[in-house]
């Protein structure tokens, strides 16, 4: 049995996937920051809300990357 060599990732794929993850992290953070800042007119509350949202988005994006962007070997049986 011969093993297939792993498929190489192109630069376009790296840029596309990295940009998607960056958008998933930054957009909710900025929305929360500006929304709280406009509603309360307090920069500190906006920064705290943005920070909390940023950590939540990081956790969610980590799960998305593990499920969608990582390649798993199909034949990983051990006897």
N, C-alpha and C positions, 0 to 999 in steps of 0.2 A: 504494500500500500504506500502510495506516495502522498505526501502532504502538500496541500496547496499553499503557496506563499501568501502571506497577508497582503491585502490590497493597500496600496499606498494612498494616503490622503493628499489631495491636490491643494494648492495654495488657495484656490477659490473656495473650496469647501471649508478650509480653516477660517478664512475671512467671513464667510457667510454664517457659519455656526457661532463664531465669536461675536459677531455683530448682533445676532439674534439674542444671545445670552446677555450682552451688554444692554440691549433695549429692555429685556425682561427685568433687569435689575434697576436700571436708572429711571425709567418712565414712572413706575409706581412711587419711587422715592421722591421724585420731583413733584408729582401731583400732590402727594400728601404734604410735602413741605409748603408748597405755595398755597394749597387750600387752607391749611391751619394758619398760615401767616396772614392770609387775607381775612379769614373769619375772626381771628382773635387780635390781629394787629400786633402780635408779639413774636419777634424773631426767634426767641429762645424756645417757645412752644413749638414753632414750626420746625426748628432744627431737631428737637427731640422726637417729634412725630416722624420726620424724615429718617432719622437714625433707626428708629424702631421698624419702620417700613422697609428700610434697606436690609436689615438683618432677616426679616421675614422673606423678602424677595430672594436673598442669597440662599436661604434654606430651600425654598421652592425651586429655584433654578438648579440647585445641586441635584434634586430628585429628578428633574426633567432631563438633565444631562446624563445621569446614570441610566435612565430608562430609554431615551431616544437616541443619544449620540454616541454611546459606547458600543463597540462590537463585541459580541460574546461568541466564543467558539461553540459550534453546534455539536461537534464530536468530542466531548470531554469525558468520555466514559473511561473508568479505570476498572480493570479486572484483577 
